[in-house]
Amino acid sequence: MTCKKVIDKILGFAKREHVYSQELILEFLDIVEEYLRPFSPFITLENVDRYDSIIIVGDTHGDYQSSLHVLKRDLNNKVVIFLGDYIDRGKMQLENILYLLSKKIQYPDNVHLIRGNHESIIINYMYGFYASLVAKYCDPFHLLVRFNEVLSLLPYSILLDDYRLLLLHGGIARNWRKVEDAKYLPGKDLIPSNQMAFEILWNDPREHVEGFIPSTRGEGAFFYGKDVTEEFMNRNDLKMMVRSHECYRKGFSLNFVREKSLSYLLSVEKLPLAFPVKNPPAYVLTIFTCRYYETTPTVAIVKRGELKITRLNKLKV
């Protein structure tokens, strides 16, 4: 089949909640791998202010309905960036990841997918994706491997150069000096075993922490404090880091607030919350878009020099 026919079939089945054949999935993953292979693990998007808006989406974890809600609109004058964790936990993991990869191929300049810590063969084996494949197919371990060979080619971070916004899944790593250093991370690292890559996917910000300290998530992961974050941001001339990776009941969190913005944030009682993208009130914004934890899905929108945090069901751009 041609690339277009395969994608049309994938998207058609997704609408009808069809059971995909293994042959179709493998053919589709070959197409996606061929497309992703030439790209760097670190991507800079320039001149994004020419688009009407940029929508930033956090973890979806098989929440196909949230992904569908974001991407159902006309994408030709928009950029949509997903921050990782497309599978595990949720009810429609296979449908979600196939739909998102299809949209990436359909709209290569408008849809971008970043790798999360659940784009990992070990995590997928333990936290639900492999079980979801077992429920549908006989002996699907080769599918698990093939998915991870492809998903491990997704970038670790994206820089929106116009706004100096760094988008990633987890956070800064101990030996990450310049943002461009991420372009040298190895591809097809299925775990990943590279320590810097692992930390970008797994690390979390924590108030009242200095430097890096071991994380409760386990070996190899770290909490990072405001001091090292501010140092990293200044060294790379960054305004803000937008991440996902952590679930918050209100759907978002602002970490490492700039002192001049504290009174403003304390006065905000509900969403939407908006601020100038080049003068953000905090160094780190966490967005979470998955319904699995019974939270209200939240997204961030960059439009006309403003970053707005809003509920997914209020998304009107």
Secondary structure as UniProt FT lines:
FT   HELIX           3..16
FT   HELIX           22..36
FT   TURN            37..38
FT   STRAND          42..45
FT   HELIX           48..50
FT   STRAND          53..57
FT   TURN            61..62
FT   HELIX           64..71
FT   TURN            76..77
FT   STRAND          78..82
FT   HELIX           93..106
FT   TURN            108..110
FT   STRAND          111..113
FT   TURN            117..118
FT   HELIX           121..126
FT   HELIX           129..134
FT   TURN            135..136
FT   HELIX           141..151
FT   TURN            152..153
FT   STRAND          157..160
FT   TURN            161..164
FT   STRAND          165..168
FT   TURN            174..175
FT   HELIX           179..184
FT   HELIX           195..202
FT   STRAND          204..205
FT   TURN            207..208
FT   STRAND          212..214
FT   TURN            216..217
FT   TURN            219..220
FT   STRAND          222..224
FT   HELIX           226..235
FT   TURN            236..237
FT   STRAND          240..243
FT   TURN            249..250
FT   STRAND          252..257
FT   HELIX           259..261
FT   HELIX           262..266
FT   STRAND          273..276
FT   TURN            277..278
FT   STRAND          282..288
FT   TURN            292..293
FT   STRAND          298..303
FT   TURN            304..305
FT   STRAND          306..311
FT   HELIX           312..314
//
